[in-house]
Amino acid sequence: MVFNEPKDKFEVFQIIGWIGITANNPNVRKWVCMQAVKGALTLRVSPKPLSDEGFKPPPRVVYRYGEQDKCIKDFLKTRRKVLNAFKRRKIQSKT
C-alpha cells in the first residue's frame, strides 16, 4: 500500500493489521505479521529472486483511489525508474 499523505507508523500498522485480519489469504497474514515483528514496513518495487530458476515479478498496482498527486506520484515515478533499470540490465545481459 502507498498513501498519498505521510502517515505515522502506528496508523499504518492499524491499517495493514485490519487487512491481515480480513484477508482470506494466509500469505497476506504472514506478510502482516512479519512487518509487525520487524517493526518496519517493506515496499518492494523490483523483481525478487526466488531461486536459481528465476524471479518473482514486481508487485502490481491493483487498485487506486482518491488523490494521487503527492507521495503516490513520487512512488510511481521511483517505481518506473527502478523497473526501467532492471529492463536495461536484462537487455544488456542478453547481448
C-alpha positions as CSV (number, residue, x, y, z in Angstrom):
1,M,0.0,0.0,0.0
2,V,1.1,3.5,-0.8
3,F,-0.6,6.5,0.8
4,N,-0.7,10.0,-0.7
5,E,0.0,11.7,2.6
6,P,2.6,10.7,5.2
7,K,1.2,8.5,7.9
8,D,2.7,7.6,11.2
9,K,3.8,4.0,11.7
10,F,1.1,3.2,14.3
11,E,-1.7,4.3,11.9
12,V,-0.2,2.2,9.0
13,F,0.1,-0.9,11.3
14,Q,-3.5,-0.4,12.2
15,I,-4.5,-0.4,8.5
16,I,-2.4,-3.4,7.5
17,G,-3.4,-5.3,10.6
18,W,-7.1,-4.9,9.6
19,I,-6.2,-6.1,6.1
20,G,-4.4,-9.1,7.6
21,I,-7.3,-10.0,9.8
22,T,-9.9,-9.7,7.0
23,A,-7.8,-11.3,4.2
24,N,-8.6,-14.8,3.3
25,N,-5.1,-15.3,2.1
26,P,-2.5,-16.8,4.5
27,N,0.3,-15.2,2.6
28,V,-1.1,-11.7,3.4
29,R,-1.5,-12.6,7.1
30,K,2.1,-13.9,7.1
31,W,3.4,-10.7,5.5
32,V,1.5,-8.5,8.0
33,C,2.9,-10.5,10.9
34,M,6.4,-10.2,9.6
35,Q,6.1,-6.4,9.2
36,A,4.9,-6.2,12.8
37,V,7.7,-8.4,14.1
38,K,10.4,-6.4,12.2
39,G,8.7,-3.1,13.3
40,A,9.4,-1.8,9.8
41,L,7.4,-1.7,6.6
42,T,8.8,-3.0,3.4
43,L,7.6,-2.0,0.0
44,R,9.3,-3.9,-2.8
45,V,9.2,-2.4,-6.3
46,S,11.7,-4.7,-8.1
47,P,11.7,-8.3,-9.2
48,K,12.5,-10.7,-6.3
49,P,14.9,-13.6,-6.8
50,L,13.2,-16.9,-5.9
51,S,15.9,-19.4,-6.6
52,D,18.3,-20.3,-9.4
53,E,15.2,-20.8,-11.7
54,G,14.0,-17.3,-11.9
55,F,12.4,-14.3,-10.3
56,K,9.1,-13.4,-8.7
57,P,7.7,-10.4,-10.8
58,P,7.5,-7.0,-9.3
59,P,4.3,-6.1,-7.4
60,R,1.5,-4.7,-9.5
61,V,-0.8,-1.8,-8.9
62,V,-4.2,-3.4,-8.5
63,Y,-6.3,-0.6,-7.2
64,R,-6.2,3.2,-6.9
65,Y,-8.4,5.5,-5.0
66,G,-8.5,9.2,-4.3
67,E,-5.9,11.9,-4.9
68,Q,-2.5,10.7,-6.3
69,D,-0.6,13.9,-6.6
70,K,1.9,13.7,-3.7
71,C,3.5,10.5,-2.2
72,I,1.8,8.2,-4.7
73,K,3.1,10.2,-7.6
74,D,6.6,10.1,-6.2
75,F,6.3,6.3,-5.6
76,L,5.1,5.6,-9.1
77,K,7.9,7.8,-10.6
78,T,10.5,5.9,-8.5
79,R,8.9,2.5,-9.4
80,R,9.2,3.4,-13.1
81,K,12.9,4.2,-12.7
82,V,13.7,1.0,-10.9
83,L,11.8,-1.2,-13.3
84,N,13.4,0.5,-16.3
85,A,16.8,0.0,-14.8
86,F,16.0,-3.7,-14.4
87,K,14.8,-3.9,-18.0
88,R,18.0,-2.2,-19.3
89,R,20.1,-4.6,-17.2
90,K,18.2,-7.6,-18.6
91,I,18.6,-6.4,-22.2
92,Q,22.4,-5.7,-21.6
93,S,22.9,-9.2,-20.2
94,K,21.3,-10.8,-23.2
95,T,23.7,-9.1,-25.7
